[in-house]
Amino acid sequence: MNRFLRLSQRRLIPAAVLGLLISAVPSVAFAQGESAVDSGDTAWMIAASVLVLFMTIPGLSLFYAGLVRTKNVLSIMMQNFATVALITLLWVIFGYSLAFGGSGPFIGGFDKIFLQGVEVDSTFGTIPETVYIFFQLTFAIITPALIIGSLAERMKFSAYLWFIALWSTFVYLPVAHWVWGDGGWLGTLGVLDFAGGTVVHINAGIAGLIVALVLGVRRGYPNTEMPPISVVLTMVGAGMLWVGWFGFNAGSGLAADGVAGMAALVTVIASATATLTWMFIEWAKRGKPSGVGIATGAVAGLVAITPASGYVGPMGAIAIGLVAGALPYWAVVSIKRRLGYDDSLDAFGVHGVAGFAGAILTGIFASAVLGGSIAGLDIGRQLGIQAIGAFTTLIYSGVLAFVILKILDAIIGLRVSEQEETEGLDTSLHGEQGFAL
């Protein structure tokens, strides 16, 4: 029974069909399945959790570090490492409980504070609850870490720590509960978000844009050249993100089964499509394909397929990949330049834009008519539901990020001094030289 409930919560089984499934299966089977741990599912979910953690350290660390200037490489690595440590402790103390405890429409409960009641034999469907906690922790870690791409090279380390702690508490945890938690209002409404297009990428992407706007541009931007320290590091990091993303998407069904297999397949298809799309657009416009471009296109494809990965088929993945290669390119190359904001490493342009596109397109290509897994899906109605989820997250995360930043700015200040920024954050904030040439 837990397995059916879990699949329904993840929207793999529409709620209307759940009652038929329950009535069709003998009650004794549910009694046995409620506490049964499947060793295959458990092994896969531990591996998937490690893969997602691998995405943050070292994947995202290297991806972002390669894009900044020599004097700020260490600061990026420090922010990623600190995020892993800080969010882990907050997750254990109250994060898991507020996101996945209780059954309210807007926030979880306090029944799992300090993980009380979680024992070795506690289960979540067919896996130990400890494994589920670990898996969801890795999502809670990487989401605020994505925001680093918008604040790079100019934010105080202390302000960053306060911001991610407060934003994760008041934004990530509620949104995760809305979509994935028991009784969450967006999940109940029918929003399809298999692995985090809304919860992770739209959420972090819009917060990144707000951070960039509130902080202001880096000194000298856009007139001063700010070349990346190492495109090779960025491409290595992108490769790690691509590999780790299979844990992100294929793990979100919480089982080693056909859904996981299809999620893995469409993930590589969409990312490959977006990679080539970005590369050929850049090649046509600039005359040369770049390493930064091809790496960014790959990540954009991964982002866009994330909400759809458990619902769409291969042809849907190609369509989503085409959009993911083109739309974020336009946002990164044209829109940012025209509007003049300094989204340093394009967290909004990639994660926000591709995440939004993927969330909306899920409502189309999840239909069995278009090769997806949901039969009888009313595409028009689902598009409206997907839009509600996307825009609600966009507004909520954006407004709360702005409020948190303004409060922190008034109390401790957000931005390093002009001298510290000129010297570089590696030396001025951490007293070390991260990358010597």
C-alpha positions in Angstrom: 0.0 0.0 0.0 2.8 2.4 0.8 4.2 1.8 -2.6 1.0 2.7 -4.3 0.6 5.8 -2.1 4.1 6.8 -2.9 3.6 6.5 -6.6 0.4 8.4 -6.4 2.1 11.2 -4.4 4.8 11.4 -7.1 1.9 11.6 -9.6 2.9 8.4 -11.4 -0.5 7.1 -10.5 -3.3 9.6 -10.8 -5.3 9.9 -7.6 -8.5 8.8 -9.3 -6.9 5.5 -10.2 -5.5 4.8 -6.8 -8.8 3.5 -5.3 -9.1 1.0 -8.1 -5.6 -0.3 -7.4 -6.2 -0.7 -3.7 -9.4 -2.5 -4.2 -7.9 -4.9 -6.7 -5.0 -6.1 -4.5 -5.6 -8.4 -1.5 -5.3 -6.7 1.9 -2.7 -9.3 3.1 -0.4 -8.1 0.4 -0.5 -4.6 1.7 0.1 -5.9 5.3 3.2 -7.6 4.1 4.4 -4.8 1.8 4.1 -2.0 4.4 7.2 -3.1 6.3 9.0 -5.0 3.7 12.3 -3.6 2.6 13.4 -4.5 -0.9 17.2 -4.9 -1.0 17.4 -4.0 -4.7 15.5 -0.7 -4.2 17.5 0.1 -1.1 20.9 -0.5 -2.9 19.8 1.6 -5.8 18.6 4.5 -3.6 21.8 4.6 -1.6 23.7 4.8 -4.9 21.3 7.4 -6.2 21.7 9.5 -3.1 25.5 9.4 -3.4 25.2 10.4 -7.1 23.2 13.5 -6.2 25.7 14.4 -3.5 28.4 13.9 -6.1 26.6 16.5 -8.2 27.3 19.2 -5.6 30.7 18.1 -4.4 32.7 17.9 -6.7 30.4 18.5 -9.7 28.8 21.8 -9.1 31.9 23.1 -7.3 34.1 22.5 -10.3 31.5 23.6 -12.8 31.2 27.0 -11.1 34.8 27.3 -10.0 36.1 27.1 -13.6 33.9 30.0 -14.6 35.1 32.6 -12.2 38.4 34.5 -12.1 41.6 33.2 -10.6 41.2 35.2 -7.4 37.7 33.8 -6.6 38.1 30.0 -7.3 38.5 29.0 -3.6 35.5 31.1 -2.6 33.2 29.1 -4.8 34.5 25.8 -3.5 34.1 27.1 0.1 30.5 28.1 -0.5 29.7 24.6 -1.9 31.4 22.7 0.9 29.8 25.0 3.6 26.4 24.5 2.0 26.7 20.7 2.3 27.6 20.9 5.9 25.1 23.6 7.0 22.1 22.1 5.2 22.9 18.6 6.5 22.6 19.8 10.1 19.5 21.9 9.5 17.9 18.9 7.7 18.5 16.6 10.6 17.3 19.2 13.2 14.1 20.4 11.5 14.3 20.3 7.7 13.1 16.8 7.1 10.3 17.1 9.5 9.0 20.4 8.1 9.2 19.1 4.5 8.0 15.5 4.9 6.5 15.3 8.4 2.8 15.8 9.1 0.2 16.1 6.4 -0.8 19.8 6.1 -1.3 21.6 2.8 1.4 24.2 3.3 4.1 22.8 5.7 4.9 19.6 7.4 4.9 18.9 11.1 7.3 18.7 14.0 6.9 15.0 14.6 10.4 14.2 13.0 12.4 17.0 14.7 15.9 15.8 15.3 14.7 12.7 13.4 12.9 11.4 16.5 11.2 8.2 15.8 13.5 7.2 12.9 14.9 3.8 13.7 17.0 1.3 11.8 13.8 -0.6 10.9 11.7 2.5 10.0 10.6 2.2 6.4 9.3 4.5 3.6 7.7 2.2 1.0 10.2 -0.4 0.1 13.3 1.4 1.4 14.5 2.3 4.9 13.4 5.7 6.0 17.0 6.6 6.7 17.8 6.1 3.0 14.8 8.3 2.0 16.0 11.0 4.4 19.5 10.8 2.9 18.1 11.0 -0.7 15.9 14.0 0.1 18.8 15.7 1.9 20.9 15.7 -1.2 18.1 17.7 -3.0 17.9 20.1 -0.1 21.7 20.6 -0.4 22.0 21.2 -4.1 19.1 23.6 -4.4 20.6 26.5 -2.5 24.0 25.6 -3.9 22.7 26.5 -7.4 22.2 30.1 -6.2 26.0 30.5 -5.9 26.1 31.0 -9.6 24.3 34.3 -9.3 26.2 35.8 -6.3 29.7 34.7 -7.3 32.7 37.0 -6.7 31.0 39.7 -4.6 29.0 38.4 -1.6 30.2 38.1 2.0 30.7 34.5 3.1 28.9 35.2 6.4 25.9 36.8 4.5 25.9 33.8 2.2 25.6 31.4 5.1 22.8 33.3 6.7 21.0 33.6 3.4 21.0 29.9 2.5 20.0 29.0 6.0 17.0 31.3 6.0 16.0 30.7 2.4 16.2 27.0 2.8 14.0 27.2 5.9 11.4 29.6 4.7 11.4 28.8 0.9 12.8 25.4 0.1 11.1 23.4 2.9 7.6 24.8 2.2 7.8 24.4 -1.6 9.2 20.8 -1.2 6.2 20.0 1.0 3.7 21.7 -1.3 4.8 19.4 -4.2 6.1 16.2 -2.6 4.9 16.2 1.0 1.9 14.3 2.3 -1.1 16.6 1.7 0.9 19.3 0.0 -1.4 21.6 -1.9 0.4 21.6 -5.2 0.8 17.8 -5.2 -2.9 17.5 -4.3 -3.8 19.9 -7.1 -2.0 17.6 -9.6 1.3 19.3 -10.3 3.7 17.0 -12.1 7.3 17.4 -10.8 9.0 14.1 -10.9 12.5 15.1 -9.7 12.5 18.8 -9.0 11.9 21.1 -12.0 9.7 23.3 -9.7 11.0 22.5 -6.3 14.7 22.7 -7.2 15.3 24.6 -10.4 12.6 27.3 -10.7 12.9 27.8 -6.9 16.7 28.3 -7.0 16.7 30.1 -10.4 14.4 32.9 -9.4 16.1 33.3 -6.1 19.4 33.6 -7.9 18.0 36.4 -10.1 16.8 38.3 -7.1 20.2 37.9 -5.4 21.9 39.2 -8.5 19.6 42.2 -8.7 19.9 43.1 -5.0 23.7 42.7 -4.9 24.2 44.7 -8.1 26.8 44.0 -10.7 30.5 43.1 -10.1 32.8 46.0 -10.3 33.7 46.6 -13.9 30.8 44.6 -15.3 30.1 44.5 -18.2 32.9 46.6 -19.7 35.8 44.7 -18.0 36.8 41.3 -19.4 36.1 38.6 -16.8 37.4 35.4 -18.4 36.9 32.0 -16.7 39.9 30.6 -15.0 39.5 27.2 -16.6 37.0 26.0 -19.1 38.5 22.5 -18.6 37.4 22.6 -14.9 33.9 23.7 -16.0 33.6 20.8 -18.5 34.8 18.3 -16.0 32.3 19.6 -13.5 29.6 19.5 -16.2 30.5 15.9 -16.9 30.1 15.1 -13.2 26.8 16.8 -13.1 25.6 14.8 -16.1 26.6 11.5 -14.5 25.2 12.4 -11.1 21.9 13.5 -12.6 20.9 9.9 -13.2 20.7 9.6 -9.5 18.7 12.8 -9.4 16.1 11.7 -12.0 16.2 7.9 -12.0 16.2 7.8 -8.3 13.1 9.9 -7.8 10.8 7.0 -8.4 12.3 5.5 -5.2 12.7 2.0 -6.8 14.9 0.0 -9.1 12.2 -0.6 -11.8 11.1 0.3 -15.3 10.2 3.9 -14.3 13.8 4.4 -13.2 15.1 2.9 -16.4 12.9 5.2 -18.6 13.8 8.2 -16.4 17.5 7.5 -17.0 17.0 7.0 -20.8 15.1 10.2 -21.3 17.6 12.1 -19.2 20.5 11.3 -21.4 18.4 11.9 -24.6 17.2 15.4 -23.5 20.6 16.5 -22.4 22.3 15.2 -25.6 19.7 17.1 -27.6 20.1 20.3 -25.7 23.9 20.0 -25.9 23.8 19.8 -29.7 21.1 22.5 -30.0 23.1 25.0 -27.9 26.3 24.1 -29.7 24.9 24.6 -33.2 23.1 27.8 -32.3 26.3 29.3 -30.9 28.3 28.0 -33.8 25.9 29.7 -36.2 25.9 33.0 -34.3 29.5 33.3 -33.2 31.3 31.3 -35.8 32.8 28.9 -33.3 31.3 26.4 -30.8 32.7 26.9 -27.3 33.4 24.6 -24.3 31.5 26.8 -21.9 28.6 26.7 -24.4 28.4 23.0 -24.9 28.7 22.4 -21.1 26.0 24.9 -20.4 23.7 23.3 -23.0 24.1 19.9 -21.4 23.2 21.3 -18.0 20.2 23.1 -19.4 18.9 19.9 -21.0 19.3 18.1 -17.7 17.4 20.8 -15.9 14.5 20.8 -18.3 14.0 17.1 -18.3 14.0 16.9 -14.5 10.3 17.5 -13.9 9.3 15.3 -16.8 11.7 12.4 -16.4 9.3 10.0 -14.8 6.4 10.8 -17.2 7.7 11.3 -20.8 9.0 9.0 -23.5 12.0 9.4 -25.8 10.3 11.6 -28.4 9.1 13.9 -25.7 12.6 14.1 -24.3 13.9 15.2 -27.7 11.3 17.9 -27.9 12.2 19.1 -24.4 15.9 19.0 -25.2 15.4 21.2 -28.3 13.6 23.9 -26.2 16.2 23.6 -23.4 19.0 24.2 -25.9 17.4 27.3 -27.4 15.5 29.1 -24.8 18.2 29.3 -22.1 20.7 30.3 -24.8 18.5 33.3 -25.6 18.1 34.1 -21.9 21.9 33.9 -21.2 23.2 35.6 -24.4 20.5 38.2 -25.2 18.2 38.9 -22.3 20.8 39.3 -19.6 22.8 41.6 -21.8 19.8 43.7 -22.7 18.5 44.0 -19.1 22.0 44.5 -17.7 21.7 42.3 -14.6 24.8 40.4 -13.5 23.8 36.7 -13.1 27.4 35.9 -12.8 27.4 32.2 -13.8 23.8 32.1 -15.3 22.0 30.3 -12.5 18.7 32.0 -13.5 19.3 31.8 -17.2 19.9 28.1 -17.1 18.1 26.7 -14.0 15.3 29.2 -13.8 14.5 29.4 -17.5 15.1 25.7 -18.4 13.3 24.6 -15.2 10.3 26.7 -16.0 10.2 25.4 -19.6 10.5 21.8 -18.5 7.8 22.2 -15.9 5.3 23.5 -18.5 6.3 21.0 -21.2 5.8 18.2 -18.7 2.1 19.0 -18.9 2.2 18.2 -22.7 4.5 15.3 -23.2 3.4 13.3 -20.1 0.3 12.4 -22.2 0.3 8.8 -23.4 -0.9 10.2 -26.8 2.5 11.9 -27.1 4.5 8.9 -25.8 4.2 9.7 -22.1 3.1 7.5 -19.3 -0.2 9.1 -18.3 -3.2 7.8 -20.2 -6.2 10.1 -20.5 -4.3 13.2 -19.5 -6.2 16.4 -20.2 -3.3 18.4 -21.7 -5.1 21.8 -21.5 -6.0 21.3 -17.9 -2.6 19.9 -17.0 -0.9 22.9 -18.6 -2.9 25.2 -16.3 -2.0 23.2 -13.3 1.7 23.2 -14.3 1.5 27.0 -14.8 0.0 27.4 -11.3 2.9 25.4 -9.7 5.6 27.2 -11.7 4.3 30.8 -11.2 3.4 30.2 -7.5 7.0 29.0 -6.9 8.4 31.8 -8.9 6.6 34.5 -7.0 6.9 32.9 -3.5 10.6 32.2 -3.8 11.4 35.6 -5.4 9.5 37.7 -2.8 10.9 35.7 0.1 14.5 35.9 -1.3 14.1 39.7 -1.6 12.8 40.1 2.0 15.6 37.9 3.4 18.3 39.7 1.5 17.0 43.2 2.6 16.9 42.1 6.2 20.4 40.7 6.1 21.7 43.7 4.3 20.4 46.0 7.0 21.9 43.8 9.8 25.2 42.6 8.6 25.6 43.8 5.0 25.6 41.6 1.9 28.5 42.7 -0.2 32.3 42.7 0.3 34.1 46.0 0.3 35.5 47.4 -3.0 39.0 46.6 -1.8 38.1 43.0 -0.9 36.4 42.5 -4.2 39.4 43.9 -6.1 41.8 41.8 -4.1 39.6 38.7 -4.6 37.5 36.7 -2.2 40.0 33.9 -1.9 42.5 36.1 -0.1 40.3 38.7 1.5 37.7 36.3 3.0 39.6 33.1 3.4 43.3 34.1 3.7 44.4 31.6 1.0 45.2 31.6 -2.6 42.9 29.1 -4.3 44.5 29.0 -7.7 48.0 30.2 -8.5 49.2 30.8 -12.0 
